[in-house]
């Protein structure tokens, strides 16, 4: 990430924490269940994962509802 960030014009300081957030968000957006993401991140409780990434899941739910609405209105 640190090598390609300047090429892409990303000026944000990239850290291990940033990489973990990107990884978790990417995995969640690709329909991997929260329980598995929690294990992958090494969280001791799924509650920790839900507190940190619950907004990602909520956005995914909203996107799926829009898709469903589009299908039902055809």
N, C-alpha and C positions, 0 to 999 in steps of 0.2 A: 504494500500500500504506500509506504513512504517513497518508493522509487517512482511510482506512476502518478502520485499526487501532483507534483510540479508540472508534469506533462499535461494533466487535465486542468490545471489552474486552481487546484485546491490548496488554499493557504492555511487551513485549519491544522493545528498541531495534532498529529496522529499518535495515539498511545495504545497500549494493550487494551485499555478499557474501551476505547473507540472501536477497536477491532472486534471485541466481544459483542458490543452492541450491534455492529453491522452484521456479524455472523448470525446472532440470534434473530434479528429482524428478518434477514434473508431467509432463514430456515422457516420461520413462522409464516412468512408470505407464500411459501411453497408448500403449505398445508401439512407441515409436520406438527403433530400434536404437542401441546404445551408440556405434557408430562415428559416427552422425549427430550424436548429442548432443555427442560429443567435438569435432566440427567446429563446431557451433553455439556452444560455449563458448570456442572458440579455443585449445584445448589442443594443444600440439605433439606429443603422443603419446597414444594411446588408454590407455596404462598409467596416465597421470595421472587420466583420467576413471574408470577402473576402480577405482583406489585410493580415489577420493573418493565414488563412487556404487555401488560393488559391493554394498553392503548393500541398497540399493533394489532391485537386480536380483534378489538372493537372495530377498527378500520376495515379489517378483512371481512367481518360480519356485514358491515354496511355495503361493501363492494358486492358481496354475494347476494344481498337483498336487491340491489339495483339490477343485477343480472337476472335474477328470478323475475322481477317485475317486468323487465323487457321481454322475457320469454312468454310470460302470461298474457301480455298485451298484444301479441302478434296475431 
